[in-house]
């Protein structure tokens, strides 16, 4: 999932997101580098989040928490 530059999650720490308990951000690709995220990691424009979830519903909830409802990538 890539965060658009105007996404409301930009500038927030991961711990501040209303992320479902059934999903995790396993890795973030930023500027060609891969980061292991922590709760204090601040999301930046065009970050690509590698998300793992127990089920499809979890992915749907992730899209909602990141305000990506119309962009299931």
N, C-alpha and C positions, 0 to 999 in steps of 0.2 A: 504494500500500500504506500503510495507516494503522496506526501502532504503538499497540496497546492500552496502557492505563496500567500494566498489570502485566507488560509484555513484558520479557524478560531483556536486550534490547538497549538499554533506556533507561539513560542515563548513560554509555554507551560512546562512544568516539570512532570515527568511521567506519573509521579505520585499524586498529582493534582487532577489527573484524568479520571473520569468515572468509568474505569476499565472493568470489564466483567471478570469475575474470579476464575472463570473457566478458560481464560486466555492470557497469554504473556507476549511481550515484545522480546523476542529472542535475540534480535540483532538489529542494528540501524546502519544503513549504508548512507554515508554522508561525504560528499565531495570525493567519491572514489575510494573511500576508506570504510572499513567495517568497525563498528563500535559495539561493545557489550554494554547495553543500557543498564542503568541503575535507577532507583526511584528519583534521584536528584537530577538525572539527565534532562536537559531542556531541549524540547523539540525545535527544529529549525526548518525554514522553508525548503521544500524539495527533499527532505529526509525520506528515505525509503525504509519502511518498517517491515521486518520479517516477523510475522505474527503466527504463533501456534495456538490452536484452540482444540478443546475436547470434542467440539461438534460444530455444525454449520450455524446453529443458533448463536454460539459464541462469537463467530465471525460477524454475524449480523449486528450483535451488540457492540463489537469493536467499531464497526462502521458508524454506528450511532454515537458512540462516545467521542469519536474523532471528527464527527460531522462530515462523514464521507458517504452519506446515504445514497447519493446519486452517482457514486464513483466506486464501484466494486472492483478494485484492481489489486 
